[in-house]
Amino acid sequence: MKHFFLFNLCTFLLFSNNLNYGVLNNQAFVLNKRNLDLKLAYLRVNDDLDFLNMRESELGSLSQFGTSIGNMSGYEFGIRHGLLKNDSIFFNFQEWNIDYAGSTLTNRKIEFFNRFNIVANKYAYINSFSFDIGIIKDSADRVEITNIPFMNSMIKKVAPNNTYSLSENDKLFDKQTQNFINPSVAIDNLSANTLYLKLLFGKKISHRTVINLYSNYSYIDLTSKIDISPIILRDYLNNIKIPNLNRQEQVLDIGFSIISDLKYFIFELDYKYSKIFRDSHLDYRNYNHDLEIALSKAVTREILVFISGKMMFQQLNREIPYLYNRYTETQFDKKYGFAKFGLIYKF
């Protein structure tokens, strides 16, 4: 019993001295000076995700094409460091490997932000006020689709008036390689660059619980390209014009987070509402609600293990910006989520 009491006392002291020693990072309190945390996590999800909205309702059973859409596995690596008394830096990397039409869409998200604490007063009504300046880079490898039914559907979306369709045995001459090759439709140059400013307000409502309110403004520049190969295939398609899907958009987020030491584990909840400002012709479901819950436990003074789940009520709207375009906007009307398992090591 004595060892059990000391273990929980250490856990509480660790939590109370460092209110960011949890899983989620929307806290108005900065890390302790020279604090260094390392986070490793595994992510998993199963759902339908489709860049050109090629869902089963349009194509019939996906199994007849020998392919699937949307199953994802990935990992996350993060570092956070208390640089100065009122200044902390955060770095996070995620890789998502998503099944896509017999291929894999690999999205990599790199985020770096600096959190500056302006006000820290335990006697004030608002105990802490901080702001973040950050950047996010989303990018994906080129995805080549060779599944003929998918290709015909994609071409039909890009060129609705086109009457040409491919058959299973088609091989076309490629002038560059001087060989006959299988035709393909590729999604290329997928990237989104985000700059953001976030304001955070923190209130310690008890000796074990802190609530934070935050607001975030983001400016996003994104690119995506559809490529049809070989070039001669475009002749059969009457030299269709490949659409330009590049654009800029702005996002306003408001949300709150709660972190609480519940004696046996640490509970965290984060809710965020996002309003997305896009071009006038992209006006369907320009918002999202995100809810994330995490449970963690200190197994030693250095190691915190956790499990968390995230629910996005309008799919990956806002989460991976380039997935939303003129062809996919009507698919962002369902829930999407993933589970995460991992640990945080405190040096």
LINTA-V210028 format. One record per pair of residues at least 12 apart in sequence whose C-alpha atoms are under 7 Angstrom apart, sorted by the first residue. I is the first residue (numbers start at 0). J is the second residue. Records with the same first field share a line. If there is no record, write none. Layout:
BEGIN
I->J + J
END
This chain:
BEGIN
7->262
10->297
17->30 + 31
22->293
25->256
26->199 + 201 + 211
27->127 + 128 + 129 + 199 + 200 + 201 + 211
28->127 + 201
29->85 + 86 + 87 + 114 + 116
30->80 + 81 + 87
31->81 + 84
32->81 + 82 + 83 + 84
33->80 + 81 + 82
34->80 + 81
35->79 + 80 + 81 + 345 + 346
36->78 + 79 + 80 + 343 + 344 + 345 + 346
37->77 + 78 + 79 + 343 + 344 + 345
38->76 + 77 + 78 + 342 + 343 + 344
39->75 + 76 + 77 + 341 + 342 + 343
40->74 + 75 + 76 + 339 + 340 + 341 + 342
41->73 + 74 + 75 + 339 + 340 + 341
42->72 + 73 + 74 + 337 + 338 + 339 + 340
43->71 + 72 + 73 + 337 + 338 + 339
44->70 + 71 + 72 + 336 + 337 + 338
45->69 + 70 + 71
46->69 + 70
47->68 + 69
48->68 + 69
49->68
50->322 + 327
51->153 + 326 + 327
52->326 + 327 + 330
66->100 + 101
67->98 + 99 + 100 + 101
68->98 + 99 + 100
69->97 + 98 + 99
70->97 + 98
71->95 + 96 + 97 + 98
72->95 + 96 + 97
73->94 + 95 + 96
74->93 + 94 + 95
75->92 + 93 + 94
76->91 + 92 + 93
77->90 + 91 + 92
78->90 + 91
85->115 + 116
86->114 + 115 + 116
87->113 + 114 + 115
88->112 + 113 + 114
89->111 + 112 + 113
90->110 + 111 + 112
91->109 + 110 + 111
92->108 + 109 + 110
93->107 + 108 + 109
94->106 + 107 + 108
95->107
100->144 + 146
102->142 + 144
103->142
104->139 + 140 + 142
105->139 + 140
106->137 + 138 + 139
107->137 + 138 + 139
108->135 + 136 + 137 + 138
109->135 + 136 + 137
110->134 + 135 + 136
111->133 + 134 + 135
112->131 + 132 + 133 + 134
113->131 + 132 + 133
114->129 + 130 + 131 + 132
115->129 + 130 + 131
116->128 + 129 + 130
117->129
125->200 + 201 + 202
126->201 + 202 + 203
127->200 + 201 + 202
128->199 + 200 + 201
129->198 + 199 + 200
130->197 + 198 + 199
131->196 + 197 + 198
132->195 + 196 + 197
133->194 + 195 + 196
134->193 + 194 + 195
135->192 + 193 + 194
136->191 + 192 + 193
137->190 + 191 + 192
138->189 + 190 + 191
139->189 + 190
141->185 + 186 + 187 + 188
142->185 + 186 + 187
143->183 + 184 + 185 + 186
144->183 + 184 + 185
145->182 + 183 + 184
147->165 + 166 + 167
150->184
151->164 + 165
158->239
161->236
163->235 + 236
169->181
170->182
173->229
182->228 + 229
183->227 + 228
184->226 + 227 + 228
185->225 + 226 + 227
186->224 + 225 + 226
187->223 + 224 + 225 + 226
188->222 + 223 + 224
189->222 + 223 + 224 + 321
190->221 + 222 + 223 + 321
191->219 + 220 + 221 + 222 + 320 + 321
192->219 + 220 + 221
193->217 + 218 + 219 + 220
194->217 + 218 + 219
195->215 + 216 + 217 + 218
196->215 + 216 + 217
197->213 + 214 + 215 + 216
198->213 + 214 + 215
199->211 + 212 + 213 + 214
200->212 + 213
207->259 + 260
208->258 + 259 + 260
209->257 + 258 + 259
210->256 + 257 + 258
211->255 + 256 + 257
212->254 + 255 + 256
213->253 + 254 + 255
214->252 + 253 + 254
215->251 + 252 + 253
216->250 + 251 + 252
217->249 + 250 + 251
218->248 + 249 + 250
219->247 + 248 + 249
220->246 + 247 + 248
221->245 + 246 + 247 + 321
222->244 + 245 + 246 + 321
223->244 + 245 + 321
224->243 + 244
225->241
244->324
248->276 + 277
249->275 + 276 + 277
250->273 + 274 + 275 + 276
251->273 + 274 + 275
252->271 + 272 + 273 + 274
253->271 + 272 + 273
254->270 + 271 + 272
255->269 + 270 + 271
256->268 + 269 + 270
257->269
264->294 + 295 + 296
265->294 + 295 + 296
266->293 + 294 + 295
267->292 + 293 + 294
268->291 + 292 + 293
269->290 + 291 + 292
270->289 + 290 + 291
271->288 + 289 + 290
272->287 + 288 + 289
273->286 + 287 + 288
274->286 + 287
281->325
283->328 + 329
284->331
287->311 + 312 + 313 + 316
288->311 + 312 + 313
289->310 + 311 + 312
290->309 + 310 + 311
291->308 + 309 + 310
292->307 + 308 + 309
293->305 + 306 + 307 + 308
294->306 + 307
301->344 + 345 + 346
302->342 + 343 + 344 + 345
303->342 + 343 + 344
304->341 + 342 + 343
305->340 + 341 + 342
306->339 + 340 + 341
307->338 + 339 + 340
308->337 + 338 + 339
309->336 + 337 + 338
310->334 + 335 + 336 + 337
311->334 + 335 + 336
312->333 + 334 + 335
313->331 + 332 + 333 + 334
314->331 + 332 + 333 + 334 + 335
315->335
316->331
END
